[in-house]
C-alpha cells in the first residue's frame, strides 16, 4: 500500500467508526451483528481489514448503497474477447511452439 492508499483506508475506517457510534453500537455489538470478530472491527476502524470484513460490517450497518456505489457498472468482461482482438489486430501469424525431443 502507498501512503495515499493508507490515508484512504484510515479515512474509510474513521467513517465507519463514526457511523457505528451514530447508530449507537459498541464494537462488540457490531462484530456480533456482522458475524466477525471484535478484533476485525477494531482493525477495520484503524484502516486495516479485509474486503470481506468491510462488506459484512457495512451490511450490518445498513449501508449497502456504499457497496453498490463501489461496484463497477460496466458489462461483464471476458478475457477471451481480449485475446481475439489482439490476434486479429496483429499482422504477424501466430507462432507455434515446438517441443524439443529428448536426446537420451
N, C-alpha and C positions, 0 to 999 in steps of 0.2 A: 504494500500500500504506500502511496505517496502521502506527503504531508497534507495535500489538499483532500485526498480520499479520507484520511484520518479525521480531518475537520468536518467533512460531511457526515461521517459515521457518528462522531461525537454530537453533532447538531441533531441528527435523527434521534439518537438516544435521549438527548435532553428533551426533545419534543415529545417523545413517548412517555418520558417520566412526568412531564407537565400534564399530559392527558390523563395518565394514571391517577395523579393527585387530584385533578379536576373531577374525575369520576369517583373519587374517594375510595380507591382501592389501595390496600397495602401491597407491597411487593409480593408477599406471601399469598394473598388472595388472588392477585393477578396470575401468579405462577400456577395456582390450582385451576383457575378458570381456563388458562391457555394450555394446560397439561404439559408444562415444562417445569424444570427445577427452579428453585429460588435463585440459585447461582446464575442460571441462564438469564433471568430477568435482570439481575444486578449487572451482569456483563452487557446486556443489551442497552441498558441505561447509560453505561460507560462508553458505548460505541464499539463494543467487541462482542459480536454474536453472529451466529449463522443466519442465513436467509430463512431457513426453516423456523427458527425461533422467532424471528421478526414477524413472519407470516402468522404464526399462531398467536402471538401477542397482539398484533394489530387486529386480527379477527376477534379475539377475546374483548378488545376494547370497542368493538363495533365500528371500526373504521375501514371496512372493506373497500370503500371508494379510494382510499390511499393506494391500495394494491392495484386496483383497476387502473388508476392513473399511471402506474409504472409499467403496465402491460403493453407491449407493442401492439399496434393495430394493423400492421402490415399482413399481407397474405402469408400463409404458411410457406416456408422455404424448403425446396427440395434440392439437395446438393447435386443430384444427378443432372438437373437442369443446367447448373453452372458448368459442369464438365462438358455437356453437349455444346454449350455456347463457346467454350474455349476451343474445342476441337473444330467447330465449324468456322471460327474466325481465323484459325491458323492455316497458312498456305502450305505448311510442311505436312508430308504424310506422317501418319502415326508410326513411331518407331517400335519395332518388336524387340523384345529382349530374348536372346538365345541363351540357353543353358550350356555351360561347358561340360564336356564329357570328362569324367574322371579317368585319368590315365594311370590306373593302378597296376 
